[in-house]
Amino acid sequence: MSAASAAASLGCVLALPRRAAPGPPAEGPGRRRGQGIRRDGTARALRTLRGSPALALLMVQGMAVFTLARLCQVNLFQPVLLHHGVGD
């Protein structure tokens, strides 16, 4: 199940278009190396989320489905594992 999920995730990533334009990292006085990239990326991500409420809703739904799937896996497989002596 995990392998199938990883394969599906890889397929989704490969299907996405490339949007990031390569460019030199932002360097300035008083900045550590790479700090500008993180700030720019975070600001860009927040602007994207603010501009697309459907994307934020989709992300929250994805986290909810992931959490529910993990809960179901634990609740379904825990009795089987205990029956086989794992966890004693």
N, C-alpha and C positions, 0 to 999 in steps of 0.2 A: 504494500500500500504506500509506503514511504517512497520507494523507487518510482512508482507510477506518478506520485505527486511531484517528485523532483523532475521527472521527464516532462510532465505537463508544464511546470514552471519554466523549464528551459525552452520549451516550444513557444511560450508566451513572450519570453524575453527576446528570442530570435525574431519574432513577428513584429516587435515594436520598431518603429522607424528611428533612425539616429537623428537626434535633435541637438545634441551638445556640439557646439563649434569648438574645435581645439584652439587654444590660445595660450599665451604666456601667463604664468601665475601672477596674481596681483602682489607686488612687493612694495613696501613703503616703509618710511621711518617708524620704528617702534613696533613693527609687526614681526612676529615669528614666521618662519617659513611654513607655508601651507595654511596659515590662519585665514588669509583672505579667501582662499578657495572654499573653506568651510562656511564662512559667513556668506559668501556669494551664493553658494549652493543652498544654504538654509533659507536665505531670503527669497531665492527663486522658487523653492519648493512651497514656501508659505504664500507667495503671490499666486502660484498655480492653484493651490487649494482654495484660496479666496476667490479666484476667478471661476472655479468650477465646483460648485457645491455637490454636484452629482459624484465627482471623484472622491470627495471626502466621505460621502455616504457609502460608496462602493468599498472604500478602504475599511470603514467601520464594520460593514457587513462581512467582509472577508475575515477580519479578526474574530468576529462572533462565530462564524462557521468553523474556523480553525479551533477555537476554544471548545465549542460544542463537540467537535469531532474527537478532540483529545479526551474530553470527559467521557464520551461514549466508549472510547477505546479502553480507558482505565476501568470503567465500571463493567464492561463486558468481559475483559480478559483477566481481571484480577481474580475472580472466582476460579477460573480455569487454572491459573498459575498456582493458586493456593491448593487446588485439588491435586496438582502434580508435585506438590512439595516445595515449590519455589517460594521463597519468602518466609519459610519457617525458621 
